[in-house]
Amino acid sequence: MSCPGPKETTVGDMAEMHPPADKGMGFDDLADAPVGALGLSKAGADALAEALGVKTVRDLAGNKYVRRAQAIVNLADASK
C-alpha cells in the first residue's frame, strides 16, 4: 500500500504566506530570520524561544518536536 506524501507547498503558496514586512527577503534570508518573520507576535516568538530554544525560522523547521508533529499529522492524513 502506498501512502500519499504531504501536500506539496509551492513557491506561490509561500508568496501568499510571506508576511508583507519581509517581502524583500529571499528565502535564504527568511530561513535565518527570527520566527517573528512568520507573523508570530513578540510574545509568541519569546515563548517558542523559552520553551523550545527556537529563535529562527530554520530552528523551528528543524525542531524535533515540530518534525514529529508533522510526521504524525502526515501519517494520520495519509491513512484517511
Phi, psi and omega in degrees: 000131181259132178262133176293148179282180178293156177301131179289134174263126181265165176299325177298318176300315181295323179297323178290326181279340184299118181301141183306322182295339185252011185301334180281353182273142171280168181295328176298316179292318181297323179300328181261007179280158174301152182300341175301337178296342178276355180105004177290148174289166177299321179297319178295316179296319178296322179294318177298318180297317182288316185283320188239357183072022183268124179240328183243167176301320179296319177301315181297314181297328182265359183296132185298328180286322176295316180295322177295316179299318178298317180296316180298313181294318179298318178293320178297316180293323181291336182274359180277000000 
